[in-house]
Amino acid sequence: MIDEKDQLISNLENEVRRLRDENKKLEETVQWMHDLIWQMVREREEQKDGEISSQTAEKLAAIHA
């Protein structure tokens, strides 16, 4: 009876370790995705700012032409 309980406890401890490892990997993946999304948002904003600057320069050039 004690051996069965010890074995069950050992199995559960192993499962807890496995789940913690899996959770850590998932958290790292979520953080990577979060960082990537924000990087893409910043790049898109920079592109928009560049396009707006170009359009403004073209309009000013047309006005002063």
C-alpha positions in Angstrom: 0.0 0.0 0.0 2.8 2.5 0.9 4.7 1.6 -2.2 1.7 2.3 -4.3 1.2 5.7 -2.7 4.9 6.5 -3.1 4.7 5.5 -6.7 1.6 7.7 -7.2 3.3 10.6 -5.5 6.4 10.2 -7.7 4.3 10.0 -10.8 2.4 13.2 -9.8 5.6 15.0 -9.0 7.0 14.0 -12.5 3.8 15.3 -14.1 4.0 18.6 -12.2 7.6 19.0 -13.4 6.6 18.2 -17.0 3.7 20.7 -16.8 5.9 23.4 -15.4 8.4 22.9 -18.2 5.7 23.0 -20.8 4.2 26.1 -19.2 7.6 27.8 -19.2 8.0 27.1 -22.9 4.5 28.4 -23.6 5.1 31.6 -21.6 8.4 32.2 -23.6 6.4 31.7 -26.9 3.7 34.1 -25.8 6.4 36.7 -24.8 8.1 36.2 -28.2 4.8 36.7 -30.0 4.1 39.8 -28.0 7.5 41.3 -28.7 7.1 40.5 -32.4 3.7 42.0 -32.7 4.8 45.3 -31.0 7.9 45.4 -33.3 5.6 45.0 -36.3 3.3 47.8 -35.0 6.2 50.1 -34.5 7.5 49.4 -38.0 4.1 50.0 -39.5 3.8 53.3 -37.6 7.2 54.4 -38.9 6.2 53.5 -42.4 3.0 55.6 -42.0 5.0 58.5 -40.6 7.4 58.3 -43.6 4.5 58.2 -46.1 2.9 61.2 -44.4 6.1 63.1 -44.5 6.6 62.3 -48.2 3.0 63.4 -48.9 3.4 66.6 -47.0 6.7 67.4 -48.8 5.0 66.7 -52.2 2.1 69.0 -51.3 4.4 71.8 -50.1 6.5 71.5 -53.2 3.3 71.7 -55.4 2.2 74.8 -53.5 5.5 76.5 -53.9 6.0 75.5 -57.5 
